[in-house]
Amino acid sequence: MSKKEPMKTLPLGDYTSRKEWEDACWKKIVESEELLQLLITSHERHDIVMRAAAIDGLASGKSYRKIAEELWLSSQTISGIKKAMDEKAYRSYLERSKKGRKKKKV
């Protein structure tokens, strides 16, 4: 992608669903390092790297405590990443709490 030619979005009409279109667009974005640098903040890059490192630690059998010490992540964050591995999709703590927790009766 050059500065003269911005990325052209994929035509939505070429896909059977919005989800399919979003997946195709994401694949195109991920394939372009320059586009990722443009769209993702340094904080978001840091979060992605930490999640990937936590996944690597979990996959290699490290304990939550060891991963937390090495990466300075909370056990709650590591637990969320483990759930994402099991569910094949990452959801933030806030997203999980909206759907998966019962409200307390006052």
C-alpha positions in Angstrom: 0.0 0.0 0.0 1.6 3.3 -1.0 0.7 6.7 0.3 -0.7 7.6 -3.2 -3.1 4.6 -3.1 -5.2 4.2 0.0 -6.6 0.7 0.7 -9.8 0.2 -1.2 -12.5 -1.5 0.9 -14.0 -4.6 -0.4 -17.5 -4.2 -1.9 -20.1 -5.3 0.6 -22.3 -6.6 -2.1 -19.8 -9.3 -3.1 -20.4 -11.2 0.2 -23.4 -13.1 1.5 -23.3 -11.5 5.0 -21.8 -8.6 6.8 -19.8 -11.0 8.9 -18.2 -12.6 5.8 -17.4 -9.1 4.5 -15.8 -8.1 7.9 -13.7 -11.3 7.9 -12.5 -10.7 4.4 -11.6 -7.0 5.3 -9.8 -8.1 8.5 -7.7 -10.6 6.5 -6.7 -7.9 4.1 -5.8 -5.5 6.9 -3.8 -8.2 8.7 -1.8 -8.9 5.6 -0.7 -5.3 5.4 1.9 -4.3 8.1 1.7 -0.7 6.9 -2.1 -0.6 7.3 -1.9 -2.2 10.7 0.6 0.4 11.8 -1.8 3.1 10.6 -4.9 1.7 12.3 -3.7 0.2 15.6 -2.3 2.3 18.4 0.9 1.4 20.3 -1.3 0.4 23.3 -3.4 -1.9 21.1 -0.2 -3.5 19.7 1.1 -4.0 23.3 -2.2 -5.7 24.3 -2.0 -8.0 21.2 1.6 -9.0 22.0 0.8 -9.6 25.6 -2.2 -11.8 24.7 -0.1 -13.8 22.2 2.6 -14.3 24.8 0.1 -15.4 27.4 -1.4 -17.9 24.8 2.1 -19.2 24.2 2.7 -19.6 28.0 -0.7 -21.4 28.4 0.0 -23.7 25.5 3.4 -24.7 26.9 1.8 -25.6 30.2 3.0 -22.7 32.4 0.9 -21.8 35.4 -1.1 -18.6 35.6 1.2 -17.4 38.4 4.3 -17.9 36.2 2.8 -16.2 33.2 1.6 -13.3 35.5 5.1 -12.9 36.9 6.8 -12.9 33.5 4.3 -10.7 31.6 3.0 -8.5 34.5 -0.6 -9.6 33.7 -3.3 -10.3 36.3 -4.6 -13.8 36.7 -8.0 -12.4 35.7 -6.6 -11.3 32.3 -4.9 -14.7 31.8 -8.2 -16.4 32.7 -10.0 -14.3 30.1 -7.3 -15.3 27.5 -7.7 -19.0 28.4 -11.5 -18.7 28.0 -10.8 -17.0 24.6 -8.7 -20.0 23.6 -11.4 -22.4 24.6 -14.2 -20.4 22.9 -12.0 -19.5 19.9 -12.9 -15.8 20.3 -11.7 -13.1 22.7 -14.3 -11.2 24.7 -13.4 -8.5 27.1 -14.2 -8.8 30.8 -16.9 -6.2 30.3 -18.5 -8.2 27.4 -18.4 -11.4 29.4 -19.9 -9.7 32.4 -22.9 -8.4 30.4 -23.9 -11.8 29.2 -22.6 -14.3 31.7 -23.3 -12.9 35.1 -26.5 -12.5 37.0 -27.4 -9.2 38.5 -27.5 -9.0 42.2 -30.8 -8.4 43.8 -30.9 -5.4 46.0 
